[in-house]
Amino acid sequence: MRRRTAKHERKIVELNIADLQALNGHAEADHFERGDGELVKLVIASYCELMEVLRNNGITLARLRKMLFGASTEKTKDILPPENANSDTEPPADEQAEGGGADSADSPGSTGEEPPKPKPKGHGRNGAKDYPGAKRVSISLGMLQAGDDCPECGDGKVYESRPGVLIRIVGQAPLQATVYELQKLRCNLCGTLFTAQAPDDVAAQKKYDATAGSMIALLKYSIGVPFNRSRRLQGNLGIPLPAATQWDIVEAKAKLIAPAHQELIRQGAQGQVIYNDDTNNKILEFMGERARKAALQEAALQEVALQEEEEPESSTEKDTKKKQRTGMFTTGIVSQCGDHQIAIFFTGRQHGGENLGDVLRQRAEELEPPIQMCDALSRNIPGELQTIVANCLVHGRRYFVDVFENFEHECEYVIKALEVIYKNDAETKKQQLSSEARLLFHQTHSGPTMDELHKWLNRQIDERLVEPNSGLGEAISYMLNHWNKLTLFLRKAGAPLDNNICERALKKVILHRKNALFYRTQNGADVGDLYMSLIYTCELNAVNAFDYLTELERHAGEVACHPEQWMPWNYRLTLEGLAPISPPGTDAPDSSLADTAVDTLGAR
């Protein structure tokens, strides 16, 4: 076996303009094989251009990265070159004038240079009001009170003014511990042992407070810190917390707060607009199960092959084996219920449409079918359950973004036309229009632009101005094939433009997948879905998720009885109506009520 004794060192070759010109001359003299000369000339030209750009100090790393790898976003200003901002591919002037409005944060963006923003007032640092979770300590002047005589002049009266503010921030472990050492005395004659009594509020507490489970859940399922990383951090800070213990804590907590999760699903089923989408995920036990089933299936096929002449396999059994699903997914569902938004996650074998169907089976029969926003995949449709389907306009736009370099003129027209639609939608949000008023606004201002775009798309196909099998042809075909669903916002009040809100929700799943790689079991996936649903729903409704999860555990008995009173948007009102409770951990929930929550976890 040969061993490598020295590392391969890169050889630096210095080239000057003369060397490059000579090499370019060889390429022009066709000293290379057929076709290679043009390729060599292209490489030389690209190298020279890159060196020239680097030689000029006016380029930033961001510009260089964009030059080499393209734009990292799909905003219009990052796709279209600035010099084409006012080109003849813009939509007609009257339509563009009607568009108006400010850019939306979720829209594809705007073209050209943005106007400079006014310099904000102040120093740019966070003020005292930006720390709502900080502990507040009031320090008085001592003997001097409001209304007293001024000690300086003796004639005036002092009055309350705006207090001075000092902010002090300290570091600490995510989970802290307190060790209570109870003194013990033993009689040297009779051996009786006397032990100091712990304070009442300490003796009644559990080892792990409700806040411990909330913090672990937030670290794991909100910002994607795996249990082992938390274990290392806690160990380095002198408060050990094994990974297995962390799992035991969040699993036990999940069983107590499961009724709130089930109520969240039930209320999500009543939404007027429901967004859904899928992303891939892994469950380790399913992967092992798949391997075992494959081995068993192969053995069974071999056995069947021996008996095939006597008892041939039916076509139904063959179709069943072919259709056996092996994929694993996490479905994200965001439901707009009045003023509240509800996020729900499901991980397992089922596709987005199947999980959405399970949710909609809890929908009240008297309600009309909801508006469903998704991409054009058939697996996102909930089977026999009726919805008013709208497709994502951003998905249709992305097809043109992907082929922009090859069809700049045509793609620019489509991108700029859709920009008008997003500007109009941003204007409706700015004016806080109702669903009906928003529909009328889009029909008036966005309708003409979409009509012109539809005619333009049809003309490209009908007059054979584009090859149907090309990238541009496929992009146009996608838009035309799903035109009615892509333009539902022009016919149905409340219909959204895109599925961006669900895409953002799935970032929770993607962040967890990036750090933890997989779930070990289906039960672990169910626990993760529960916490992600509750946490992200809190974020959508500007609620403190840590406080919410803590109060759910402390009032598990009440949550099991009336979960509808313990949603993120009303649990504070419920707490205000309750009688004062004992310190944390002193009031164990009614076991008969808490037991009813145990079996609801993971129920579909």
C-alpha distance (Angstrom), angle and dihedral (degrees) to the residues before:
residue distance angle dihedral
M1 . . .
R2 3.79 . .
R3 3.75 117.4 .
R4 3.73 123.7 -152.8
T5 3.80 106.9 -124.0
A6 3.77 100.1 179.4
K7 3.75 133.5 33.2
H8 3.76 118.1 -113.8
E9 3.78 107.9 -106.0
R10 3.77 121.8 -149.0
K11 3.79 113.6 -119.9
I12 3.79 115.7 -136.0
V13 3.80 113.7 -142.3
E14 3.79 118.7 -166.6
L15 3.81 115.7 -146.5
N16 3.75 126.7 -170.4
I17 3.79 130.3 -167.0
A18 3.81 92.4 -94.0
D19 3.80 92.0 55.7
L20 3.78 91.3 49.4
Q21 3.79 92.3 47.7
A22 3.81 90.5 50.9
L23 3.79 91.1 49.9
N24 3.78 89.9 47.8
G25 3.83 88.9 51.3
H26 3.79 90.7 55.0
A27 3.80 88.5 52.4
E28 3.80 91.9 50.3
A29 3.81 90.7 47.3
D30 3.77 87.0 58.7
H31 3.80 93.4 -122.0
F32 3.79 87.6 149.4
E33 3.75 129.1 73.7
R34 3.78 118.6 -81.3
G35 3.79 110.8 -66.0
D36 3.80 94.9 7.1
G37 3.78 93.8 91.0
E38 3.80 93.4 64.0
L39 3.78 90.6 47.4
V40 3.81 92.0 51.3
K41 3.81 90.8 48.9
L42 3.81 90.2 51.2
V43 3.82 91.7 50.5
I44 3.82 91.4 49.2
A45 3.80 92.2 48.8
S46 3.79 91.6 49.1
Y47 3.78 91.9 48.5
C48 3.81 92.0 49.3
E49 3.80 91.7 48.8
L50 3.80 92.2 49.4
M51 3.82 92.1 48.4
E52 3.79 90.7 48.8
V53 3.79 91.3 51.7
L54 3.80 92.3 48.5
R55 3.79 90.6 47.2
N56 3.79 89.2 60.1
N57 3.78 109.7 71.7
G58 3.78 92.5 -147.2
I59 3.82 95.4 91.2
T60 3.78 124.5 93.1
L61 3.78 127.8 -151.9
A62 3.80 89.2 -110.1
R63 3.82 91.6 55.9
L64 3.80 91.8 45.8
R65 3.80 91.3 49.9
K66 3.80 90.7 49.9
M67 3.82 90.5 48.8
L68 3.81 92.7 51.9
F69 3.79 102.4 35.9
G70 3.80 105.4 18.1
A71 3.81 129.2 -120.5
S72 3.80 116.5 -29.9
T73 3.81 93.1 -148.3
E74 3.79 135.6 45.0
K75 3.79 96.6 -127.7
T76 3.76 113.4 135.9
K77 3.80 93.8 -122.4
D78 3.83 89.2 56.2
I79 3.81 94.0 47.9
L80 3.79 104.2 41.8
P81 3.80 117.8 60.7
P82 3.84 111.7 -115.7
E83 3.80 92.5 -121.0
N84 3.83 89.2 61.9
A85 3.78 94.6 52.0
N86 3.82 91.2 105.8
S87 3.78 99.1 29.9
D88 3.79 125.4 138.2
T89 3.81 90.5 -98.0
E90 3.80 91.4 77.1
P91 3.79 117.7 111.8
P92 3.83 115.3 -95.6
A93 3.80 113.4 -66.1
D94 3.80 94.9 -116.5
E95 3.80 92.3 53.5
Q96 3.76 92.2 47.2
A97 3.77 91.3 49.6
E98 3.77 90.0 52.3
G99 3.81 90.5 51.3
G100 3.79 97.0 65.4
G101 3.76 122.0 141.3
A102 3.76 137.7 100.8
D103 3.78 126.7 -66.8
S104 3.76 117.5 -92.2
A105 3.77 119.8 -127.6
D106 3.79 89.2 -126.8
S107 3.79 96.9 41.1
P108 3.79 122.8 104.0
G109 3.82 88.9 -104.2
S110 3.77 139.8 -115.9
T111 3.75 134.6 -71.3
G112 3.76 129.4 -115.6
E113 3.77 128.2 15.2
E114 3.78 116.4 -31.4
P115 3.81 116.6 -127.0
P116 3.81 112.5 -100.2
K117 3.77 112.7 -93.4
P118 3.81 117.4 -124.3
K119 3.76 113.5 -103.4
P120 3.82 108.7 -100.2
K121 3.75 118.7 -119.2
G122 3.79 121.3 -111.8
H123 3.77 133.1 31.1
G124 3.81 97.5 -63.3
R125 3.81 95.0 -117.6
N126 3.80 125.7 121.7
G127 3.78 115.1 -90.9
A128 3.80 128.5 -147.1
K129 3.81 91.3 -91.0
D130 3.82 89.0 61.0
Y131 3.82 90.8 67.2
P132 3.83 104.5 69.2
G133 3.81 91.2 155.1
A134 3.81 95.1 52.6
K135 3.79 123.0 110.2
R136 3.81 110.9 -107.1
V137 3.81 120.8 -141.7
S138 3.82 120.4 -176.1
I139 3.80 117.2 -152.2
S140 3.79 117.3 -164.5
L141 3.81 129.9 -156.4
G142 3.77 91.5 -113.2
M143 3.79 112.4 -133.8
L144 3.81 95.1 12.9
Q145 3.80 113.4 87.9
A146 3.80 134.4 176.7
G147 3.81 109.8 -80.5
D148 3.82 95.4 28.7
D149 3.78 122.6 125.8
C150 3.77 115.4 -88.4
P151 3.82 108.0 -99.4
E152 3.82 89.7 -151.9
C153 3.81 103.6 54.0
G154 3.81 100.4 10.1
D155 3.81 93.3 -143.4
G156 3.79 106.1 75.3
K157 3.79 132.7 65.6
V158 3.81 123.7 -121.1
Y159 3.81 119.2 -128.9
E160 3.80 137.1 -175.4
S161 3.78 114.6 -76.4
R162 3.78 134.1 177.4
P163 3.82 106.5 -62.9
G164 3.77 122.4 -118.8
V165 3.77 115.7 -112.9
L166 3.80 132.9 -141.6
I167 3.81 120.1 178.9
R168 3.79 121.4 -160.6
I169 3.81 120.5 -177.3
V170 3.80 122.2 -165.2
G171 3.79 132.0 -172.9
Q172 3.78 123.7 -124.2
A173 3.77 141.9 159.2
P174 3.82 116.4 -80.2
L175 3.80 87.8 -120.2
Q176 3.80 119.1 33.7
A177 3.78 130.5 -165.7
T178 3.79 136.1 -154.0
V179 3.82 120.9 -154.2
Y180 3.82 114.4 -152.6
E181 3.82 112.0 -158.6
L182 3.80 109.4 -157.8
Q183 3.77 111.6 -156.6
K184 3.81 115.4 -124.9
L185 3.80 126.7 -160.4
R186 3.81 124.6 -172.7
C187 3.80 126.7 -162.1
N188 3.80 110.8 -120.8
L189 3.78 91.5 -147.2
C190 3.83 108.2 41.2
G191 3.80 97.4 17.2
T192 3.79 94.9 -128.5
L193 3.80 111.5 162.2
F194 3.79 119.4 -140.8
T195 3.85 117.1 -163.3
A196 3.78 126.2 -169.5
Q197 3.78 114.2 -115.7
A198 3.79 118.1 -116.7
P199 3.81 117.0 -126.4
D200 3.79 112.2 -85.5
D201 3.81 93.7 -116.3
V202 3.81 90.0 52.3
A203 3.80 99.6 42.7
A204 3.81 92.6 55.7
Q205 3.79 95.1 50.1
K206 3.77 125.6 99.1
K207 3.79 119.6 -121.0
Y208 3.80 91.4 -110.3
D209 3.78 113.1 45.6
A210 3.80 122.1 -145.9
T211 3.80 88.2 -105.1
A212 3.82 90.4 61.7
G213 3.79 93.2 62.4
S214 3.80 91.1 45.0
M215 3.79 92.7 53.5
I216 3.81 93.8 46.4
A217 3.80 91.0 48.6
L218 3.80 92.3 50.3
L219 3.79 92.5 48.7
K220 3.80 93.0 48.1
Y221 3.79 105.5 35.5
S222 3.79 102.8 25.9
I223 3.81 106.4 39.9
G224 3.81 98.1 17.6
V225 3.83 102.9 -116.4
P226 3.83 107.7 157.3
F227 3.79 119.1 -133.9
N228 3.82 92.6 -110.1
R229 3.80 92.3 55.3
S230 3.79 90.6 50.1
R231 3.79 88.2 48.7
R232 3.81 91.5 54.8
L233 3.80 92.5 46.4
Q234 3.80 93.4 48.8
G235 3.79 91.2 45.7
N236 3.79 92.5 51.9
L237 3.81 89.4 51.7
G238 3.80 93.0 52.1
I239 3.81 98.5 -107.0
P240 3.82 106.6 101.3
L241 3.79 117.7 -152.3
P242 3.83 114.8 173.4
A243 3.78 118.5 -140.9
A244 3.81 91.7 -121.5
T245 3.80 90.2 53.7
Q246 3.80 90.8 51.7
W247 3.78 90.0 54.0
D248 3.82 92.1 48.3
I249 3.80 89.9 52.5
V250 3.81 97.2 49.8
E251 3.82 92.8 41.8
A252 3.80 92.7 52.7
K253 3.80 90.5 45.6
A254 3.81 91.0 49.4
K255 3.81 90.8 57.5
L256 3.79 90.7 53.8
I257 3.80 96.9 48.2
A258 3.83 96.3 38.1
P259 3.86 93.2 105.4
A260 3.80 89.6 63.5
H261 3.80 89.4 52.7
Q262 3.79 92.2 50.2
E263 3.80 90.5 49.0
L264 3.79 89.2 49.9
I265 3.81 89.3 56.2
R266 3.79 91.9 47.3
Q267 3.79 93.0 51.3
G268 3.80 90.8 43.4
A269 3.81 88.3 59.0
Q270 3.82 89.5 62.4
G271 3.82 94.4 58.7
Q272 3.79 123.5 129.9
V273 3.82 93.5 -142.1
I274 3.82 122.2 28.1
Y275 3.80 124.5 -170.7
N276 3.81 121.8 -163.6
D277 3.78 139.2 173.9
D278 3.81 141.3 153.0
T279 3.78 138.0 -125.3
N280 3.78 129.2 -176.0
N281 3.78 119.3 -99.9
K282 3.79 137.2 167.1
I283 3.78 133.6 -127.3
L284 3.78 110.6 -168.9
E285 3.78 97.5 -149.1
F286 3.80 90.1 54.6
M287 3.77 90.4 52.3
G288 3.80 90.5 53.0
E289 3.79 90.2 43.7
R290 3.77 89.8 52.2
A291 3.80 90.8 53.9
R292 3.80 92.2 48.9
K293 3.80 92.6 47.1
A294 3.79 90.9 49.3
A295 3.80 90.8 53.2
L296 3.80 92.0 46.9
Q297 3.79 90.9 46.0
E298 3.78 92.2 51.7
A299 3.80 91.0 49.9
A300 3.80 90.4 48.3
L301 3.81 91.5 50.0
Q302 3.78 90.9 52.1
E303 3.77 90.0 51.2
V304 3.80 91.2 47.0
A305 3.79 90.8 49.6
L306 3.78 89.6 60.0
Q307 3.80 90.4 52.7
E308 3.81 96.8 36.5
E309 3.80 94.2 107.7
E310 3.77 92.4 53.4
E311 3.83 100.0 37.0
P312 3.82 113.5 13.2
E313 3.78 118.3 -159.3
S314 3.79 115.2 -102.3
S315 3.78 121.7 -117.4
T316 3.83 90.0 -119.1
E317 3.79 91.9 59.7
K318 3.80 90.7 47.9
D319 3.80 91.5 51.1
T320 3.80 90.2 49.0
K321 3.79 91.5 54.7
K322 3.79 92.1 47.5
K323 3.81 92.5 50.1
Q324 3.80 95.7 47.3
R325 3.81 104.1 130.1
T326 3.77 118.4 -129.5
G327 3.82 101.4 168.3
M328 3.80 124.0 104.4
F329 3.79 123.3 -152.1
T330 3.77 144.8 174.4
T331 3.79 114.2 -138.3
G332 3.78 119.3 -152.9
I333 3.81 118.0 -156.5
V334 3.81 124.0 -176.8
S335 3.79 116.4 -172.7
Q336 3.81 124.8 -164.8
C337 3.80 106.2 -145.6
G338 3.78 108.6 176.9
D339 3.80 107.2 -68.4
H340 3.81 93.6 -12.4
Q341 3.79 131.7 80.5
I342 3.81 120.2 -150.8
A343 3.80 124.7 -161.0
I344 3.81 120.5 -158.8
F345 3.81 129.0 -179.9
F346 3.80 130.9 -163.9
T347 3.81 125.2 -174.8
G348 3.79 124.3 -168.1
R349 3.79 143.0 69.0
Q350 3.80 96.5 -41.9
H351 3.79 124.7 98.7
G352 3.80 124.7 -128.6
G353 3.80 94.7 -94.2
E354 3.81 92.7 52.0
N355 3.80 92.7 49.7
L356 3.80 90.9 46.0
G357 3.80 88.6 50.8
D358 3.82 90.2 54.9
V359 3.79 89.3 52.5
L360 3.82 95.8 46.2
R361 3.81 91.5 52.8
Q362 3.81 85.0 74.8
R363 3.81 91.5 55.4
A364 3.80 117.8 117.5
E365 3.80 111.3 -102.7
E366 3.81 94.1 -133.7
L367 3.80 92.7 60.9
E368 3.79 120.0 94.1
P369 3.82 118.3 -117.8
P370 3.81 111.9 -76.0
I371 3.79 125.9 -119.1
Q372 3.79 107.3 -102.4
M373 3.81 118.6 -155.8
C374 3.81 116.0 -163.6
D375 3.78 141.4 124.6
A376 3.78 121.0 -83.3
L377 3.83 97.1 -91.5
S378 3.80 111.6 124.2
R379 3.81 91.7 -139.6
N380 3.83 89.4 70.1
I381 3.82 92.6 64.7
P382 3.85 114.1 96.2
G383 3.79 97.2 -128.1
E384 3.77 115.7 -124.5
L385 3.81 94.3 0.1
Q386 3.79 111.4 101.8
T387 3.79 122.4 -122.8
I388 3.80 134.7 161.1
V389 3.78 99.7 -115.2
A390 3.79 123.1 -145.7
N391 3.79 122.3 179.6
C392 3.77 126.9 -140.0
L393 3.81 113.8 -96.5
V394 3.80 91.0 -158.9
H395 3.82 90.3 60.4
G396 3.79 90.2 54.7
R397 3.80 91.1 46.5
R398 3.81 91.7 50.1
Y399 3.81 91.4 65.2
F400 3.80 88.7 62.7
V401 3.80 92.8 44.2
D402 3.80 90.3 55.1
V403 3.82 93.5 55.5
F404 3.80 97.4 35.9
E405 3.81 94.5 111.8
N406 3.81 91.5 57.9
F407 3.82 98.3 39.9
E408 3.79 105.4 27.6
H409 3.81 98.1 155.1
E410 3.80 95.9 50.1
C411 3.81 97.1 39.3
E412 3.79 91.9 48.5
Y413 3.79 91.0 59.7
V414 3.82 92.6 51.7
I415 3.81 94.1 44.9
K416 3.79 93.5 49.2
A417 3.80 91.7 46.4
L418 3.80 91.0 54.1
E419 3.78 89.1 46.6
V420 3.81 88.3 65.0
I421 3.81 89.8 55.3
Y422 3.79 92.8 52.7
K423 3.79 92.2 47.0
N424 3.79 88.6 53.5
D425 3.79 91.7 49.2
A426 3.80 90.4 49.4
E427 3.80 88.5 53.0
T428 3.81 91.1 54.0
K429 3.80 89.3 53.5
K430 3.78 91.4 47.2
Q431 3.81 90.6 52.7
Q432 3.84 90.9 42.4
L433 3.79 91.8 -131.2
S434 3.78 121.8 -174.5
S435 3.81 119.7 -113.2
E436 3.79 92.0 -97.8
A437 3.80 93.7 46.3
R438 3.81 90.0 47.0
L439 3.81 90.1 52.7
L440 3.81 91.4 51.4
F441 3.82 90.8 47.4
H442 3.82 92.2 52.4
Q443 3.79 92.5 45.4
T444 3.79 89.7 53.1
H445 3.79 101.0 40.5
S446 3.83 106.3 20.6
G447 3.80 99.3 34.6
P448 3.84 96.6 74.2
T449 3.81 91.8 47.9
M450 3.80 92.6 50.5
D451 3.81 91.3 46.2
E452 3.80 91.0 53.8
L453 3.80 90.3 46.5
H454 3.80 91.1 50.8
K455 3.79 91.5 51.2
W456 3.80 90.9 47.8
L457 3.83 92.2 50.7
N458 3.80 92.0 49.4
R459 3.78 91.7 47.5
Q460 3.81 91.9 55.5
I461 3.81 89.9 57.2
D462 3.81 100.5 35.0
E463 3.81 95.0 48.5
R464 3.81 91.7 40.1
L465 3.77 92.7 -122.5
V466 3.79 89.9 146.2
E467 3.78 133.7 39.6
P468 3.84 106.9 -109.9
N469 3.81 92.6 -143.0
S470 3.81 94.3 50.8
G471 3.79 123.6 97.3
L472 3.79 90.9 -102.2
G473 3.79 91.5 47.7
E474 3.80 91.2 53.1
A475 3.81 90.9 48.1
I476 3.81 91.1 51.8
S477 3.80 92.0 45.7
Y478 3.81 91.1 52.7
M479 3.80 91.5 52.8
L480 3.80 93.7 46.6
N481 3.81 95.3 44.3
H482 3.82 92.0 53.3
W483 3.79 99.0 30.7
N484 3.82 96.8 122.2
K485 3.80 92.8 51.9
L486 3.80 93.1 42.1
T487 3.82 90.6 54.3
L488 3.80 99.5 42.3
F489 3.81 87.9 117.3
L490 3.85 86.9 72.1
R491 3.82 92.9 57.7
K492 3.81 109.2 27.2
A493 3.79 125.8 57.7
G494 3.80 111.9 -123.5
A495 3.80 96.4 17.5
P496 3.83 109.7 143.2
L497 3.80 127.0 -136.5
D498 3.77 99.3 -130.1
N499 3.79 147.6 0.6
N500 3.81 95.9 -111.1
I501 3.79 94.8 124.3
C502 3.81 91.4 58.8
E503 3.81 91.4 44.5
R504 3.79 88.6 56.1
A505 3.80 91.0 48.4
L506 3.80 90.8 54.8
K507 3.81 89.4 56.9
K508 3.82 85.7 78.4
V509 3.79 88.6 60.3
I510 3.80 93.6 43.1
L511 3.81 91.8 50.8
H512 3.80 90.8 51.0
R513 3.80 91.0 46.3
K514 3.79 91.6 49.5
N515 3.81 92.3 55.5
A516 3.81 104.8 30.0
L517 3.86 96.6 30.4
F518 3.82 94.1 -153.6
Y519 3.79 148.0 -2.7
R520 3.77 114.9 -101.2
T521 3.83 97.0 -143.1
Q522 3.79 140.4 5.4
N523 3.80 88.0 -106.6
G524 3.80 89.4 56.7
A525 3.80 89.6 50.2
D526 3.82 90.7 50.7
V527 3.81 90.9 51.6
G528 3.81 90.3 48.8
D529 3.81 91.4 49.1
L530 3.80 90.9 51.2
Y531 3.79 94.8 52.0
M532 3.81 95.0 41.7
S533 3.80 90.1 50.4
L534 3.79 94.2 50.8
I535 3.81 95.6 40.1
Y536 3.79 97.1 47.1
T537 3.81 91.6 44.4
C538 3.79 87.0 55.9
E539 3.80 90.2 51.0
L540 3.80 92.2 49.4
N541 3.80 90.1 53.1
A542 3.84 96.8 41.2
V543 3.83 93.3 -112.9
N544 3.80 126.9 146.3
A545 3.81 101.8 -107.9
F546 3.81 93.8 -165.2
D547 3.80 92.7 56.1
Y548 3.81 91.7 42.8
L549 3.82 95.3 52.8
T550 3.80 90.3 45.7
E551 3.80 94.6 52.1
L552 3.80 91.7 46.7
E553 3.79 90.7 58.9
R554 3.79 94.5 42.9
H555 3.81 90.4 53.0
A556 3.81 98.9 35.5
G557 3.81 92.1 137.9
E558 3.80 93.4 55.1
V559 3.80 90.9 43.2
A560 3.80 90.6 55.1
C561 3.82 91.1 51.6
H562 3.82 100.0 42.6
P563 3.81 110.6 13.0
E564 3.82 91.6 163.1
Q565 3.82 87.9 69.2
W566 3.81 91.7 55.4
M567 3.78 102.9 61.2
P568 3.82 118.4 130.3
W569 3.82 92.3 -103.9
N570 3.83 98.1 49.3
Y571 3.82 108.4 25.6
R572 3.83 91.7 96.3
L573 3.79 90.9 57.1
T574 3.81 88.5 49.3
L575 3.81 90.8 51.7
E576 3.80 91.3 51.6
G577 3.81 89.6 55.6
L578 3.81 94.8 51.4
A579 3.78 124.7 92.3
P580 3.83 114.6 -106.0
I581 3.77 111.2 -80.9
S582 3.77 131.4 -147.6
P583 3.81 120.5 -94.7
P584 3.81 116.4 -67.4
G585 3.77 112.8 -64.4
T586 3.83 97.3 16.0
D587 3.80 97.1 97.3
A588 3.76 110.0 60.5
P589 3.80 110.9 -162.9
D590 3.75 119.4 -105.4
S591 3.79 104.0 -83.2
S592 3.79 92.7 -142.9
L593 3.80 89.4 57.5
A594 3.79 97.3 40.4
D595 3.81 91.9 50.3
T596 3.79 90.1 61.3
A597 3.81 88.9 62.5
V598 3.79 96.9 53.6
D599 3.79 98.0 77.4
T600 3.82 95.9 42.6
L601 3.81 94.5 74.0
G602 3.77 110.8 107.9
A603 3.82 93.3 5.1
R604 3.78 112.6 147.0
